[in-house]
Amino acid sequence: MESSLELCASLQREEWEVLESIYPDCVSSDICDGILKLQIPVELPEAAEIAVIDDLPVQHSGASHEATASHISLSHLPPLLLDILLPPTYPNTAPKIISLHATHSWLPIKRLSVQRRLLELWQEGDGVLCSWVEWIRSAQFLHDLDLVTTLNREQMIRIHHPSPRLLVPLLTAYDTSTKSAKFSQNSYECEICLTSIKGGRCILLSCSHVFCRSCLEDFWKLCIKEGDVGRVGCPDPKCVKSGREANEEEVRRVITEEEVRRWKWLKEKRAIEKDPSIIHCPVPLCQTPVPKPANTEEGSSWERLRTCPECGYSFCAYCRRTWHGPISDCPLSVTESFVMEYMALPEDSSQRKTLEMRYGKANLRKLVVRYEEEQALKSWLERSTMACPNCHVHVEKSMGCNHMTCARCGNHFCYRCGEKLNAKNPYEHFSRKGHPCFSKLFDFESIDDEWQPVEGFDAMI
């Protein structure tokens, strides 16, 4: 009998050592008088859909309503706490489960079922502790307890609980803290400096790319300082190509609060610049962006009306002066026509001299100079640039192909004809036979005009 007990004690010590070596995080205390405590976290194979269902549906007027469910996506569930008593004759005798408790009580109605299934895994003469831990840790027990349902080839874990509103934040917080702890314990290679660094000094972006904090901080600070807010995102080439930008939570983890304010201001400024209908309030101390009024008939005179939401100033979108009503002509057009009439008058005419005496010759000259400059600019824009068909910003090409991408709105267009191009296949425009831009992706100039015959060169030969 004593030899049998010594053999069982030896087997228990051996199993305990194996358990400590394979699952060190699950062993919460040393074995004492045959009593051991296990804290077994539940690791889901991948981010799983969790439905926390109200186990106590509300009753109204004698009629029960269907239970509501809160849906969340998690990679970890809080651990199950096991208090186990190993009798002296274990593993020949079944172990006894003193208590089983789920952290945050997320498994209130299935604890007895878990205990029963745990005891069913024991076979006489064999250790069962490692099997218990793996059965719970791998989330296999959720399948065996029919807590996992499959809908449209996607699996969902259903957890019944009397108070989902209290449980859901606890499950989410535990999943976040567990991910953060695991990330901090491992080492990762920064894709910028190519150095292996501990996770505690790295940043994991939502696109799953990892960079060390110092590299990402230097890069984002430089972009914000230079006003290139579109590059404040993942520096990975694939993310840069797709135009992925960082969200506010990621930015706040890397840079200072003052730089976050500038980053937000730059994003607002970029959004305003992309909308050609937005005009800044002409009041010098205001300058609030004023959008185009909604539900305004296109082409009507009321389309010129703008009212600043900050200071309440109403002004004309054309001349930036106080709103002059929909019937009166805009002073800008009156000024242009007035200058043209003044320039058409002969210099020695009495009508011209009368206008100069009334408005001042110097003032009229300023109007003429401004008008001529505007006309020269308009002529140069028409001759040397092409307007974006989306936001009407003029683009000048110095070299390269005729496929253009607007720096303001990102629209693709042809520099030769101004036609909007398909962003997914912009070069199709230059491959359509019969089109004026066919085979005109590049404009080649003849070099014959650049070479002039040298006088006497033939005679030298």
C-alpha positions in Angstrom: 0.0 0.0 0.0 2.8 2.4 0.9 4.6 1.6 -2.3 1.4 2.4 -4.3 1.1 5.8 -2.5 4.7 6.6 -3.1 4.2 5.8 -6.8 1.2 8.0 -7.0 3.1 10.8 -5.2 5.9 10.5 -7.7 3.5 10.6 -10.6 1.9 13.7 -9.2 5.3 15.5 -8.8 6.2 14.5 -12.3 2.9 15.8 -13.8 3.3 19.0 -11.8 6.7 19.7 -13.2 5.5 19.0 -16.7 2.5 21.4 -16.1 4.9 24.1 -14.8 7.2 23.8 -17.8 4.5 23.8 -20.5 2.0 26.2 -19.0 3.9 28.4 -16.5 1.4 31.2 -16.9 -1.5 29.0 -15.8 0.0 27.8 -12.5 -1.0 30.4 -9.9 0.5 28.7 -6.8 2.6 25.6 -5.8 0.8 22.4 -4.9 0.2 22.2 -1.2 -1.4 19.2 0.6 -2.7 18.1 -2.7 -4.5 21.4 -3.4 -3.5 23.4 -6.5 -4.8 26.5 -8.2 -4.9 27.0 -11.9 -5.7 30.2 -13.7 -6.3 29.3 -17.3 -6.8 32.1 -19.9 -8.9 31.3 -23.0 -7.1 32.0 -26.3 -9.4 32.1 -29.3 -7.8 30.9 -32.6 -8.5 34.2 -34.2 -10.5 37.4 -33.6 -13.9 35.8 -33.0 -17.3 37.3 -33.0 -18.8 37.3 -29.5 -22.6 37.8 -28.8 -23.3 38.6 -25.2 -27.0 37.8 -24.8 -29.2 39.2 -22.1 -30.2 36.2 -20.0 -33.1 38.0 -18.3 -35.4 39.4 -21.0 -37.7 42.2 -19.8 -41.3 41.5 -19.2 -43.9 44.0 -20.4 -47.7 43.5 -19.7 -47.3 39.8 -19.3 -45.6 39.4 -22.7 -41.9 38.5 -22.8 -39.6 40.2 -25.3 -36.8 38.6 -27.2 -33.4 38.8 -25.5 -31.1 41.5 -26.9 -27.4 40.8 -27.8 -24.3 42.9 -27.8 -21.7 42.0 -30.5 -18.0 42.4 -30.0 -14.8 41.0 -31.6 -12.2 39.5 -29.2 -9.1 37.4 -29.3 -9.0 36.5 -25.6 -11.5 35.7 -23.0 -10.9 36.1 -19.2 -9.4 33.0 -17.5 -11.2 30.3 -15.6 -10.0 29.8 -12.0 -9.8 26.1 -10.9 -9.3 24.9 -7.3 -8.4 21.2 -7.5 -7.8 18.6 -4.8 -5.6 15.7 -5.8 -6.2 12.7 -3.5 -3.1 10.7 -2.4 -4.1 7.9 -4.8 -4.3 10.2 -7.8 -4.0 9.5 -10.8 -5.6 6.1 -9.9 -8.4 8.1 -8.3 -10.2 10.9 -9.9 -9.2 14.4 -8.8 -11.9 16.6 -7.1 -12.8 20.0 -8.4 -13.3 22.2 -5.3 -14.5 25.3 -7.2 -14.5 26.7 -10.7 -15.0 30.4 -11.2 -14.9 32.5 -14.4 -13.2 35.9 -14.1 -15.8 38.7 -14.5 -18.4 35.9 -14.2 -18.7 35.7 -17.9 -19.7 32.0 -17.7 -22.5 32.0 -15.1 -24.7 29.2 -16.2 -22.2 26.7 -17.6 -19.9 26.2 -14.7 -21.4 22.8 -13.6 -21.3 21.6 -17.2 -17.6 22.5 -17.4 -16.9 20.6 -14.2 -18.8 17.5 -15.4 -16.9 17.6 -18.8 -13.6 18.0 -17.0 -14.2 14.9 -14.9 -15.2 13.0 -18.0 -11.7 13.6 -19.5 -10.0 11.7 -16.6 -9.0 8.1 -17.2 -7.9 5.8 -14.4 -4.1 5.7 -14.1 -3.5 8.7 -16.3 -2.7 12.3 -15.4 -5.3 14.7 -16.6 -4.1 18.2 -15.6 -2.4 19.1 -18.9 -5.4 17.9 -20.8 -7.7 20.1 -18.6 -5.5 23.2 -19.2 -5.3 22.6 -23.0 -9.1 21.9 -23.2 -9.8 25.3 -21.6 -6.9 27.3 -23.0 -7.6 26.4 -26.6 -11.3 27.3 -26.2 -12.3 23.7 -27.2 -14.7 23.7 -24.2 -16.8 26.4 -25.9 -17.5 24.0 -28.8 -18.2 21.0 -26.5 -20.7 23.1 -24.5 -22.6 24.2 -27.7 -21.7 27.8 -27.1 -20.4 28.2 -30.7 -22.8 28.6 -33.6 -22.0 28.7 -37.3 -23.9 31.2 -39.5 -23.0 31.8 -43.2 -19.7 29.9 -42.6 -18.8 32.3 -39.8 -18.6 31.1 -36.2 -20.0 33.1 -33.3 -19.6 32.5 -29.6 -22.8 33.0 -27.6 -22.5 34.0 -24.0 -25.6 34.3 -21.9 -25.3 36.9 -19.0 -27.9 38.7 -16.9 -26.2 42.1 -17.5 -24.5 42.5 -20.9 -24.0 46.2 -20.5 -21.6 45.6 -17.6 -19.9 42.5 -19.0 -19.1 43.8 -22.5 -16.7 46.7 -21.3 -14.9 44.2 -19.0 -14.4 41.7 -21.8 -13.1 44.4 -24.1 -10.8 45.9 -21.5 -9.3 42.4 -20.7 -8.8 41.6 -24.4 -7.0 45.0 -24.9 -4.7 44.6 -21.9 -3.8 41.0 -22.8 -2.9 42.0 -26.4 -0.8 44.9 -25.0 1.0 42.7 -22.5 1.8 40.1 -25.2 3.0 42.7 -27.6 5.3 44.3 -24.9 7.0 40.9 -24.1 8.1 40.1 -27.7 10.7 41.8 -29.9 10.0 43.2 -33.3 12.0 44.5 -36.2 11.3 48.2 -37.1 10.7 48.5 -40.8 12.4 51.9 -40.8 15.7 51.4 -38.9 15.7 47.6 -39.3 16.6 47.1 -35.6 15.0 44.5 -33.4 13.4 46.3 -30.5 11.2 45.2 -27.5 7.5 45.7 -28.0 7.3 48.1 -25.1 9.3 50.6 -27.3 7.3 49.9 -30.5 4.0 51.0 -31.9 1.6 48.5 -33.5 -0.6 50.3 -36.0 -4.1 49.2 -37.0 -2.7 47.8 -40.3 -0.5 45.4 -38.2 2.8 47.0 -39.2 5.3 47.6 -36.4 7.7 50.5 -36.0 9.9 51.7 -33.1 8.4 54.7 -31.4 11.4 57.0 -32.0 11.5 56.4 -35.8 7.7 56.9 -36.1 7.9 60.0 -33.9 10.6 61.6 -36.0 8.9 60.8 -39.3 5.4 62.1 -38.2 6.8 65.2 -36.6 8.7 66.1 -39.8 5.6 65.6 -41.9 3.5 67.8 -39.6 6.2 70.5 -39.4 6.3 70.6 -43.3 2.5 70.5 -43.5 2.5 67.2 -45.4 -0.4 65.8 -43.4 -1.2 63.1 -45.9 2.0 61.3 -45.0 1.2 61.0 -41.3 0.4 57.3 -41.5 2.0 53.9 -41.9 5.4 54.3 -43.7 5.1 50.8 -45.2 5.2 51.0 -49.0 1.9 49.1 -49.5 0.1 51.4 -47.0 1.7 54.5 -48.6 0.5 53.4 -52.0 -3.0 52.8 -50.7 -3.0 56.3 -49.0 -3.7 54.9 -45.5 -3.5 57.6 -42.9 -3.2 57.3 -39.1 -6.2 57.8 -36.9 -6.3 60.2 -34.0 -5.7 57.5 -31.4 -2.5 56.3 -33.1 -1.3 59.9 -33.5 -1.9 60.7 -29.8 0.2 57.7 -28.8 3.3 59.1 -30.7 3.4 62.9 -30.7 2.7 65.7 -28.3 -0.6 67.4 -27.7 0.5 70.6 -29.5 1.5 68.7 -32.6 -1.8 66.8 -32.5 -3.6 70.2 -32.6 -1.5 71.2 -35.6 -2.2 67.8 -37.3 -6.0 68.2 -36.8 -5.8 71.8 -38.1 -3.9 70.7 -41.2 -6.5 68.0 -41.9 -9.3 70.5 -41.6 -7.4 72.9 -43.9 -6.9 70.2 -46.5 -10.6 69.2 -46.4 -11.5 72.9 -47.0 -9.0 73.3 -49.8 -10.4 70.2 -51.6 -13.9 71.9 -51.7 -13.8 74.7 -54.3 -17.2 76.0 -53.1 -15.9 76.9 -49.6 -15.0 80.6 -49.1 -13.4 82.2 -46.1 -15.3 85.0 -44.3 -13.9 88.4 -45.6 -13.9 89.9 -42.0 -10.2 90.1 -41.1 -10.7 88.9 -37.5 -13.0 86.0 -38.5 -11.8 84.2 -41.6 -14.1 81.2 -40.9 -14.7 78.8 -43.8 -18.2 79.3 -45.2 -19.6 76.5 -47.3 -22.0 76.8 -50.2 -25.6 77.0 -48.9 -27.6 73.9 -49.3 -30.8 73.6 -51.4 -29.8 76.5 -53.7 -30.8 76.4 -57.3 -27.8 76.0 -59.6 -27.1 79.2 -61.6 -29.5 81.4 -59.6 -28.4 84.8 -58.1 -29.0 83.4 -54.6 -26.0 81.1 -55.3 -23.7 84.0 -54.5 -25.0 84.5 -51.0 -22.8 83.4 -48.1 -23.5 83.8 -44.4 -20.7 83.2 -42.0 -21.8 80.8 -39.2 -19.3 82.3 -36.8 -19.9 86.1 -37.0 -23.1 86.2 -39.0 -21.7 88.4 -41.8 -23.6 88.0 -45.1 -21.5 88.7 -48.2 -21.3 88.0 -51.9 -19.2 85.0 -53.0 -18.0 86.9 -56.1 -16.9 90.3 -54.8 -16.5 89.4 -51.0 -18.5 92.5 -50.1 -21.7 93.0 -48.1 -24.6 91.1 -49.7 -26.1 93.4 -52.3 -29.2 91.2 -53.0 -30.0 88.8 -55.9 -31.2 91.6 -58.3 -28.4 94.1 -58.2 -25.4 93.5 -60.3 -22.2 92.4 -58.6 -19.8 95.3 -58.2 -17.0 93.1 -59.5 -18.7 92.8 -62.9 -19.6 96.5 -62.8 -15.9 97.4 -62.1 -14.7 95.2 -65.0 -17.1 96.7 -67.5 -16.3 100.2 -66.2 -12.6 99.7 -66.7 -13.1 98.4 -70.2 -15.3 101.4 -71.2 -12.7 103.8 -69.7 -9.8 102.1 -71.6 -11.8 102.4 -74.9 -12.2 106.2 -74.6 -9.6 108.4 -76.5 -7.1 110.0 -74.2 -8.1 113.6 -75.2 -11.8 113.0 -75.0 -13.9 115.1 -72.6 -15.7 112.0 -71.3 -12.4 110.5 -70.2 -11.2 113.7 -68.5 -14.6 113.9 -66.7 -14.1 110.4 -65.3 -10.6 111.2 -64.2 -11.7 114.3 -62.4 -14.5 112.4 -60.6 -12.6 109.2 -59.6 -9.0 110.4 -59.7 -6.5 109.7 -62.5 -4.3 107.6 -60.2 -7.2 105.5 -59.0 -8.3 104.8 -62.6 -4.7 103.8 -63.5 -4.6 101.3 -60.7 -7.9 99.8 -61.9 -6.4 99.6 -65.4 -3.2 98.0 -64.2 -5.1 95.4 -62.1 -7.4 94.6 -65.0 -4.5 94.1 -67.4 -2.7 91.9 -64.9 -5.8 89.8 -64.5 -6.3 89.5 -68.2 -2.6 88.6 -68.7 -2.9 85.9 -66.0 -6.0 84.6 -67.5 -4.4 84.4 -70.9 -1.3 82.7 -69.5 -3.4 80.1 -67.6 -5.4 79.3 -70.8 -2.2 79.1 -72.9 0.3 77.3 -70.5 -1.8 75.4 -68.0 -4.7 72.9 -67.8 -7.4 73.1 -65.2 -8.4 70.1 -63.2 -11.9 69.0 -64.3 -13.0 68.4 -60.7 -11.7 71.4 -58.6 -10.6 73.7 -61.5 -7.1 74.2 -60.1 -4.7 75.0 -62.9 -1.7 72.8 -63.3 1.5 73.6 -65.3 3.6 70.7 -66.7 7.3 71.2 -67.1 8.2 67.7 -68.2 6.9 64.1 -68.1 3.8 62.4 -69.4 0.3 63.9 -69.9 -1.3 61.8 -67.2 -1.9 64.3 -64.3 -2.9 63.8 -60.7 -4.4 66.9 -59.0 -2.5 67.8 -55.8 -5.6 69.3 -54.3 -8.4 66.7 -54.9 -6.4 63.7 -56.2 -8.4 63.6 -59.5 -6.7 62.0 -62.6 -7.0 63.9 -65.8 -5.3 64.4 -69.2 -3.0 67.4 -69.6 -3.7 67.7 -73.4 -7.5 67.8 -73.4 -8.5 68.1 -69.8 -10.6 65.0 -69.8 -11.1 63.2 -66.5 -9.4 59.8 -66.4 -10.2 56.5 -64.8 -8.1 56.3 -61.6 -7.8 52.5 -61.9 -6.6 52.6 -65.5 -5.7 56.1 -66.5 -3.6 55.1 -69.5 -6.6 53.6 -71.3 -7.3 57.2 -72.4 -4.1 57.3 -74.5 -4.8 53.8 -76.1 -8.2 54.5 -77.7 -7.8 54.6 -81.4 -9.5 57.6 -83.1 -9.2 59.7 -79.9 -7.2 62.9 -80.3 -4.9 61.8 -77.5 -4.2 58.4 -79.0 -0.5 57.5 -78.5 0.1 61.0 -77.0 1.0 60.0 -73.5 4.3 61.9 -74.1 4.7 65.0 -76.3 7.9 64.8 -78.3 9.3 67.9 -79.9 11.3 67.7 -83.1 15.0 68.3 -82.6 15.5 69.5 -86.2 14.7 73.1 -85.2 17.3 73.0 -82.5 20.2 72.4 -84.9 21.1 75.2 -87.4 23.6 74.7 -90.2 27.0 76.4 -89.5 28.1 78.7 -92.3 31.1 77.3 -94.1 30.8 73.9 -92.5 30.3 72.2 -95.9 33.4 74.0 -97.3 35.5 72.7 -94.4 34.5 69.1 -95.4 
